[in-house]
Amino acid sequence: MSAVGSAGELAECLRATGYLAGEGLATVGYLALALHRPLLLEGEPGTGKTSLASALAEALDLDLIRLQCYEGIDASQALYDWDFPRQILHLRTVEATSSDAAVEEVEKSLFDERFLLSRPVLRALRESPAVLLVDEIDRADDEFEAFLLEVLSTYEVTIPELGTITAEVPPIVVLTSNRTREVHDALKRRCLYHWIDHPGLAREIEIVRTRLPEVSARLAEQVTRSVQRMRDLDLLKPPGVAETLDWARALDALGADVLDVETAAATLGAVLKYREDTDRVRESLDRLLAS
C-alpha cells in the first residue's frame, strides 16, 4: 500500500488513474485514510461514487472487494457461509471409510477452513489492507445496516466454530448511497461523509478529456454542454457523468467529429434510459446543441 501524505497528494494519485477529485472529496478521502474511518458517499447516480473506490484501489495498489447491496441482503451473504455440498461429501466419505468412533469426531472437522466460504466483508478483514466497497447501502434494510455498523466499529467478526477474526490493518471502506432512503444516523456517525454533486462544465469537460483522450476537445465540450443542459430539464433520470462518458464514447465509435442534431437524435440511447426522457430531449435538441 502506497503512503499518501496529504489531500493534494491523494488528488494527484487519483488523477493518475483518470479520476478527478475536487478539493472537498480529496480532503475527506485523505482523512478517511489517515483516521481509518469509513467514507460514506451520497449523490445522484452516475456522479462517480463507485468509481472512487476503484480509483483508490488502483492508486494505492490494493485489491478492490465489492459488496453489492440489494433488498433482502443479510449478514451471511456479506460475511461468510459454509460450503454445504462439500461438507456432505466429506461426511459421506468419512462414514464409508472410518469406524463409528471416527465418525463421531468428524463433526468437528466439518466446520474448519476447508469448508468456509468467505464473503466480501470477511475477505476484506482477512486480506487487509484492501478497499471494501459497500455499494448502494440504501438498498439494504435496517437489520443489515446494524450488522454493518457493528463490523465497522471493531473491524472484527466472530465465527462460532472458528473464533474471532480481527483485521490486522483496517480495510479502507467506501459506502455509497443514491439516497433512495435515508441511511441511519448511527451508521452516518461512524463514517466520514461527502455529497458528490454533478461537476461544473469546466470540470466535466476535463473529466471527459482525461478519461477519453481520443475524443476531440470540440466534441468533448459539445457533449458535456449538452448533458449539462439536459440536467436542467424535468427528466425522470437526469444523466450523470457516467452517461456523459458513454455518449462521448458512442460518438467517437461512430467517427463523429461534431455533435449535430441528427447524430444526437440517433445516439440518445447512450445517455438517456427512459422513453419519456428521450422524447422530451428530442423536442429540445436545437436548444440543447446551441453554441
Sine and cosine of phi, psi and omega as CSV:
sin_phi,cos_phi,sin_psi,cos_psi,sin_omega,cos_omega
0.00,0.00,0.80,-0.60,0.00,-1.00
-0.98,0.20,0.70,-0.72,0.03,-1.00
-0.98,0.22,0.62,-0.78,0.04,-1.00
-0.86,-0.51,0.82,-0.57,-0.15,-0.99
-0.99,-0.11,-0.17,0.98,-0.04,-1.00
-0.29,-0.96,0.22,-0.98,0.05,-1.00
-0.90,0.44,-0.62,0.78,0.02,-1.00
-0.90,0.45,-0.64,0.77,0.03,-1.00
-0.92,0.40,-0.63,0.77,0.05,-1.00
-0.89,0.45,-0.67,0.74,0.02,-1.00
-0.86,0.51,-0.64,0.77,0.01,-1.00
-0.93,0.36,-0.63,0.78,0.04,-1.00
-0.89,0.45,-0.65,0.76,0.03,-1.00
-0.93,0.37,-0.63,0.77,0.02,-1.00
-0.86,0.51,-0.60,0.80,0.00,-1.00
-0.89,0.45,-0.39,0.92,0.05,-1.00
-1.00,-0.02,-0.09,1.00,-0.04,-1.00
0.99,-0.15,0.10,1.00,0.00,-1.00
-0.97,-0.24,0.85,-0.52,-0.01,-1.00
-0.98,-0.17,0.95,-0.33,-0.01,-1.00
-0.98,-0.19,0.73,-0.68,0.10,-1.00
-0.94,0.35,0.14,-0.99,-0.06,-1.00
-0.87,0.50,-0.68,0.73,-0.02,-1.00
-0.90,0.44,-0.70,0.72,0.00,-1.00
-0.93,0.38,-0.66,0.75,0.02,-1.00
-0.89,0.46,-0.62,0.79,-0.01,-1.00
-0.92,0.38,-0.75,0.66,-0.02,-1.00
-0.93,0.36,-0.52,0.85,0.08,-1.00
-0.91,0.42,-0.68,0.74,0.03,-1.00
-0.90,0.44,-0.67,0.74,0.01,-1.00
-0.90,0.44,-0.60,0.80,0.05,-1.00
-0.87,0.49,-0.63,0.78,0.03,-1.00
-0.94,0.34,-0.72,0.70,-0.10,-0.99
-0.94,0.35,-0.57,0.82,-0.08,-1.00
-0.99,-0.16,0.00,1.00,-0.05,-1.00
0.82,0.58,0.73,0.69,0.02,-1.00
-0.93,-0.37,0.59,-0.81,0.11,-0.99
-0.90,0.44,0.46,-0.89,0.01,-1.00
-0.90,-0.45,0.87,-0.49,0.04,-1.00
-0.98,-0.18,0.86,-0.50,0.01,-1.00
-0.93,-0.36,0.81,-0.59,0.10,-1.00
-0.87,-0.50,0.38,-0.93,0.01,-1.00
0.35,-0.94,0.13,-0.99,0.03,-1.00
-0.90,0.43,0.45,-0.89,0.07,-1.00
-0.84,0.54,0.61,-0.79,0.07,-1.00
1.00,0.09,0.24,0.97,-0.02,-1.00
-0.99,-0.14,0.06,1.00,0.11,-0.99
0.98,-0.19,0.32,0.95,-0.02,-1.00
-0.93,0.37,-0.80,0.60,0.01,-1.00
-0.91,0.42,-0.61,0.79,-0.02,-1.00
-0.89,0.46,-0.49,0.87,0.01,-1.00
-0.89,0.47,-0.68,0.73,0.01,-1.00
-0.88,0.48,-0.68,0.73,0.04,-1.00
-0.89,0.46,-0.68,0.74,0.00,-1.00
-0.92,0.40,-0.63,0.78,0.04,-1.00
-0.87,0.49,-0.73,0.69,-0.01,-1.00
-0.87,0.49,-0.68,0.73,0.01,-1.00
-0.93,0.38,-0.69,0.72,-0.05,-1.00
-0.91,0.42,-0.59,0.81,-0.05,-1.00
-0.99,-0.11,0.03,1.00,0.01,-1.00
0.85,0.53,0.77,0.64,0.01,-1.00
-0.85,-0.53,0.35,-0.94,0.10,-1.00
-0.96,0.29,0.61,-0.80,0.12,-0.99
-0.98,-0.19,0.85,-0.53,0.03,-1.00
-0.91,-0.41,0.86,-0.50,-0.14,-0.99
-0.94,-0.35,0.74,-0.67,0.14,-0.99
-0.90,-0.43,0.95,-0.32,0.02,-1.00
-1.00,0.03,0.89,-0.45,-0.02,-1.00
-0.99,0.10,0.44,-0.90,0.03,-1.00
-0.37,-0.93,0.25,-0.97,-0.01,-1.00
-0.89,0.46,0.82,-0.58,0.03,-1.00
0.99,-0.11,-0.06,1.00,0.03,-1.00
-0.88,0.47,0.62,-0.79,0.01,-1.00
-0.78,-0.62,0.02,-1.00,-0.12,-0.99
-0.88,0.48,-0.62,0.79,-0.05,-1.00
-0.90,0.44,-0.52,0.85,0.00,-1.00
-0.98,0.20,-0.29,0.96,0.03,-1.00
-0.98,-0.19,-0.43,0.90,-0.17,-0.99
-0.96,-0.29,-0.95,0.33,0.00,-1.00
-0.29,-0.96,0.25,-0.97,0.11,-0.99
-0.50,-0.87,0.18,-0.98,0.05,-1.00
-0.97,-0.26,0.61,-0.79,-0.01,-1.00
-0.98,0.18,1.00,0.09,-0.12,-0.99
-0.86,0.51,-0.71,0.70,0.01,-1.00
-0.86,0.52,-0.64,0.76,0.01,-1.00
-0.94,0.34,-0.57,0.82,0.06,-1.00
-0.89,0.45,-0.69,0.72,0.02,-1.00
-0.89,0.45,-0.69,0.73,0.02,-1.00
-0.88,0.47,-0.67,0.74,0.02,-1.00
-0.89,0.45,-0.69,0.72,-0.01,-1.00
-0.88,0.47,-0.70,0.72,-0.01,-1.00
-0.92,0.39,-0.58,0.81,0.04,-1.00
-0.90,0.44,-0.69,0.72,0.00,-1.00
-0.92,0.40,-0.67,0.74,0.01,-1.00
-0.87,0.49,-0.57,0.82,-0.06,-1.00
-0.99,0.17,-0.33,0.94,-0.13,-0.99
-0.86,-0.51,-0.11,0.99,-0.12,-0.99
-0.85,-0.53,0.24,-0.97,0.05,-1.00
-0.97,0.23,0.19,-0.98,0.02,-1.00
-0.86,0.51,-0.60,0.80,-0.01,-1.00
-0.90,0.45,-0.65,0.76,0.00,-1.00
-0.93,0.36,-0.57,0.82,0.01,-1.00
-0.88,0.48,-0.59,0.81,0.02,-1.00
-0.90,0.44,-0.52,0.86,-0.02,-1.00
-0.98,0.18,-0.29,0.96,-0.12,-0.99
-0.92,0.38,-0.41,0.91,0.00,-1.00
-0.84,0.55,-0.59,0.81,0.01,-1.00
-0.92,0.39,-0.61,0.79,-0.07,-1.00
-0.98,0.21,-0.23,0.97,0.00,-1.00
-0.92,0.38,-0.45,0.89,-0.07,-1.00
-0.91,-0.41,0.89,0.45,0.12,-0.99
-0.81,-0.58,-0.09,-1.00,-0.14,-0.99
-0.85,0.53,-0.48,0.88,-0.05,-1.00
-0.86,0.50,-0.51,0.86,-0.12,-0.99
-0.94,-0.34,0.15,0.99,-0.02,-1.00
-1.00,0.06,0.80,-0.60,0.07,-1.00
-0.97,-0.23,0.96,-0.28,-0.03,-1.00
-0.98,0.20,0.82,-0.57,0.09,-1.00
-1.00,-0.06,0.05,-1.00,-0.17,-0.99
-0.81,0.59,-0.69,0.72,-0.06,-1.00
-0.91,0.41,-0.71,0.70,0.02,-1.00
-0.90,0.43,-0.65,0.76,0.04,-1.00
-0.86,0.52,-0.67,0.74,-0.02,-1.00
-0.90,0.43,-0.58,0.81,0.03,-1.00
-0.95,0.31,-0.63,0.78,-0.08,-1.00
-0.99,0.12,-0.47,0.88,-0.07,-1.00
-0.97,-0.23,0.19,0.98,-0.04,-1.00
-0.91,0.42,0.51,-0.86,0.09,1.00
-0.96,0.26,0.67,-0.74,0.05,-1.00
-0.44,-0.90,0.22,-0.97,0.09,-1.00
-0.98,-0.22,0.87,-0.50,0.05,-1.00
-0.98,-0.21,0.89,-0.45,0.06,-1.00
-0.99,-0.17,0.89,-0.45,0.11,-0.99
-0.97,-0.22,0.99,-0.11,-0.19,-0.98
-1.00,-0.01,0.76,-0.65,0.06,-1.00
0.86,0.50,0.83,0.56,0.01,-1.00
-0.87,0.48,-0.41,0.91,0.00,-1.00
-0.92,0.38,-0.23,0.97,0.05,-1.00
-0.99,0.14,-0.33,0.95,-0.02,-1.00
-0.99,0.12,0.17,-0.99,-0.04,-1.00
-0.99,-0.16,0.00,-1.00,-0.06,-1.00
-0.88,0.47,-0.64,0.77,-0.04,-1.00
-0.89,0.46,-0.65,0.76,0.01,-1.00
-0.93,0.36,-0.62,0.78,0.07,-1.00
-0.86,0.51,-0.68,0.74,0.00,-1.00
-0.89,0.45,-0.66,0.75,0.06,-1.00
-0.87,0.49,-0.72,0.69,-0.04,-1.00
-0.91,0.42,-0.63,0.78,0.03,-1.00
-0.87,0.50,-0.67,0.74,0.01,-1.00
-0.89,0.46,-0.70,0.72,0.00,-1.00
-0.90,0.43,-0.68,0.73,-0.05,-1.00
-0.96,0.29,-0.27,0.96,0.03,-1.00
-0.98,0.19,-0.49,0.87,-0.09,-1.00
-0.84,-0.55,-0.28,0.96,-0.10,-1.00
0.80,0.60,0.70,0.72,0.08,-1.00
-0.50,-0.87,0.43,-0.90,0.06,-1.00
-0.68,-0.74,0.45,-0.89,0.03,-1.00
-0.92,-0.39,0.82,-0.57,0.12,-0.99
-0.96,-0.27,0.92,-0.39,-0.14,-0.99
-0.76,0.65,-0.63,0.78,-0.07,-1.00
-0.99,0.16,-0.30,0.95,-0.10,-1.00
-0.86,-0.51,-0.32,0.95,-0.02,-1.00
0.97,-0.25,-0.26,-0.96,-0.07,-1.00
-1.00,-0.05,0.72,-0.69,0.03,-1.00
-0.92,-0.40,0.85,-0.52,-0.03,-1.00
-0.88,-0.47,0.67,-0.74,0.02,-1.00
-0.93,0.36,0.77,-0.64,0.08,-1.00
-0.91,0.42,-0.64,0.77,0.10,-1.00
-0.79,-0.62,0.81,-0.59,-0.01,-1.00
-0.84,0.54,0.71,-0.70,0.06,-1.00
-0.92,0.39,0.39,-0.92,0.13,-0.99
-0.99,0.13,0.91,-0.42,-0.13,-0.99
-0.95,-0.31,0.81,-0.58,0.08,-1.00
-0.87,-0.50,0.87,-0.50,0.07,-1.00
-0.95,-0.30,0.65,-0.76,0.05,-1.00
-0.86,-0.51,0.48,-0.88,0.03,-1.00
-0.54,-0.84,0.71,-0.71,0.12,-0.99
-1.00,-0.02,0.09,1.00,0.07,-1.00
0.87,0.49,0.64,0.77,0.15,-0.99
-0.94,0.34,-0.35,0.94,0.19,-0.98
-0.50,-0.87,0.24,-0.97,-0.01,-1.00
-0.98,0.20,0.75,-0.66,0.17,-0.99
-0.96,0.29,0.64,-0.77,-0.10,-1.00
-0.90,0.43,0.51,-0.86,-0.06,-1.00
-0.86,0.51,-0.59,0.81,-0.04,-1.00
-0.88,0.48,-0.67,0.74,0.03,-1.00
-0.94,0.33,-0.62,0.78,0.04,-1.00
-0.88,0.47,-0.63,0.77,-0.01,-1.00
-0.90,0.43,-0.52,0.86,0.00,-1.00
-0.95,0.31,-0.41,0.91,-0.13,-0.99
-0.97,-0.24,0.36,-0.93,0.35,-0.93
-0.99,0.11,0.51,-0.86,-0.19,-0.98
-0.81,-0.58,0.61,-0.79,0.13,-0.99
-0.49,-0.87,0.71,-0.71,0.09,-1.00
-0.99,-0.11,0.83,-0.56,0.04,-1.00
-0.99,-0.17,0.91,-0.41,0.01,-1.00
-1.00,-0.10,0.19,-0.98,0.13,-0.99
-0.89,0.46,0.68,-0.74,-0.02,-1.00
-0.95,0.30,0.33,-0.94,0.11,-0.99
-0.94,0.35,0.12,-0.99,-0.09,-1.00
-0.85,0.52,-0.78,0.63,-0.08,-1.00
-0.88,0.47,-0.68,0.73,-0.02,-1.00
-0.93,0.36,-0.61,0.79,-0.01,-1.00
-0.93,0.38,-0.61,0.80,0.10,-1.00
-0.88,0.48,-0.67,0.75,0.02,-1.00
-0.89,0.46,-0.63,0.78,0.04,-1.00
-0.88,0.47,-0.72,0.69,0.00,-1.00
-0.88,0.47,-0.70,0.71,-0.03,-1.00
-0.92,0.39,-0.55,0.84,0.01,-1.00
-0.96,0.28,-0.72,0.70,-0.05,-1.00
-0.97,0.23,-0.51,0.86,-0.07,-1.00
-0.78,-0.63,0.94,0.34,-0.05,-1.00
-0.89,0.46,-0.32,0.95,0.01,-1.00
-0.96,0.27,-0.27,0.96,0.02,-1.00
-0.99,0.13,0.73,-0.68,-0.04,-1.00
-0.91,0.43,0.42,-0.91,0.00,-1.00
-0.87,0.50,-0.63,0.77,-0.02,-1.00
-0.91,0.42,-0.73,0.68,-0.01,-1.00
-0.91,0.41,-0.65,0.76,0.03,-1.00
-0.86,0.51,-0.67,0.74,0.00,-1.00
-0.93,0.37,-0.67,0.74,0.00,-1.00
-0.88,0.47,-0.72,0.69,-0.01,-1.00
-0.88,0.47,-0.75,0.66,-0.06,-1.00
-0.90,0.43,-0.69,0.72,0.01,-1.00
-0.89,0.47,-0.64,0.76,0.00,-1.00
-0.91,0.42,-0.68,0.73,0.02,-1.00
-0.91,0.42,-0.65,0.76,0.02,-1.00
-0.87,0.50,-0.63,0.78,0.03,-1.00
-0.94,0.33,-0.57,0.82,0.07,-1.00
-0.85,0.52,-0.60,0.80,-0.04,-1.00
-0.91,0.41,-0.31,0.95,0.04,-1.00
-0.99,0.10,-0.19,0.98,0.04,-1.00
-0.99,0.13,0.29,-0.96,0.01,-1.00
-1.00,0.07,0.99,0.17,-0.06,-1.00
-0.98,-0.21,0.45,-0.89,0.07,-1.00
-0.91,0.41,-0.64,0.77,0.02,-1.00
-0.65,-0.76,1.00,-0.06,0.03,-1.00
-0.87,0.50,0.63,-0.77,-0.03,-1.00
-0.93,0.36,0.60,-0.80,0.08,-1.00
-0.99,-0.16,-0.14,-0.99,0.02,-1.00
-0.88,0.47,-0.59,0.81,0.02,-1.00
-0.85,0.53,-0.63,0.77,0.02,-1.00
-0.95,0.30,-0.57,0.82,0.09,-1.00
-0.85,0.52,-0.72,0.70,0.01,-1.00
-0.91,0.42,-0.66,0.75,0.02,-1.00
-0.88,0.48,-0.67,0.74,-0.02,-1.00
-0.91,0.41,-0.70,0.72,0.02,-1.00
-0.88,0.47,-0.66,0.75,0.04,-1.00
-0.88,0.47,-0.69,0.72,-0.03,-1.00
-0.89,0.46,-0.70,0.72,-0.01,-1.00
-0.91,0.41,-0.63,0.77,0.03,-1.00
-0.91,0.42,-0.62,0.79,0.02,-1.00
-0.90,0.44,-0.48,0.88,0.04,-1.00
-0.99,0.10,-0.08,1.00,-0.01,-1.00
0.98,0.19,0.32,0.95,-0.02,-1.00
-0.97,0.25,0.71,-0.70,0.07,-1.00
-0.99,-0.16,-0.46,0.89,0.02,-1.00
-0.71,-0.70,0.32,-0.95,0.00,-1.00
-0.96,-0.28,0.96,-0.29,0.06,-1.00
-0.95,-0.31,0.09,-1.00,-0.09,-1.00
-0.88,0.48,-0.69,0.72,-0.04,-1.00
-0.89,0.45,-0.72,0.69,-0.01,-1.00
-0.92,0.39,-0.65,0.76,0.01,-1.00
-0.88,0.47,-0.71,0.70,-0.02,-1.00
-0.88,0.47,-0.57,0.82,-0.04,-1.00
-0.97,0.23,-0.31,0.95,-0.11,-0.99
-0.88,-0.47,0.24,0.97,-0.03,-1.00
-0.88,0.47,-0.38,0.93,0.02,-1.00
-0.90,0.43,-0.26,0.97,0.05,-1.00
-0.99,0.14,-0.29,0.96,-0.11,-0.99
-0.85,-0.52,-0.36,0.93,-0.02,-1.00
-0.83,-0.56,0.60,-0.80,-0.14,-0.99
-0.86,-0.51,0.11,0.99,0.04,-1.00
-0.80,-0.60,0.64,-0.77,-0.02,-1.00
-0.86,0.50,-0.67,0.75,-0.02,-1.00
-0.88,0.48,-0.64,0.77,0.02,-1.00
-0.92,0.39,-0.65,0.76,0.01,-1.00
-0.89,0.46,-0.69,0.73,0.01,-1.00
-0.89,0.45,-0.68,0.73,-0.03,-1.00
-0.90,0.43,-0.69,0.72,-0.02,-1.00
-0.94,0.35,-0.63,0.78,-0.01,-1.00
-0.87,0.50,-0.58,0.81,0.03,-1.00
-0.93,0.38,-0.36,0.93,-0.10,-0.99
-0.92,-0.38,0.23,0.97,-0.14,-0.99
-0.87,0.50,-0.63,0.77,-0.01,-1.00
-0.85,0.53,-0.70,0.72,-0.01,-1.00
-0.95,0.32,-0.64,0.77,-0.04,-1.00
-0.91,0.42,-0.52,0.85,-0.05,-1.00
-1.00,-0.07,-0.01,1.00,-0.01,-1.00
-0.89,0.45,0.59,-0.80,-0.03,-1.00
-0.92,0.38,0.00,0.00,0.00,0.00
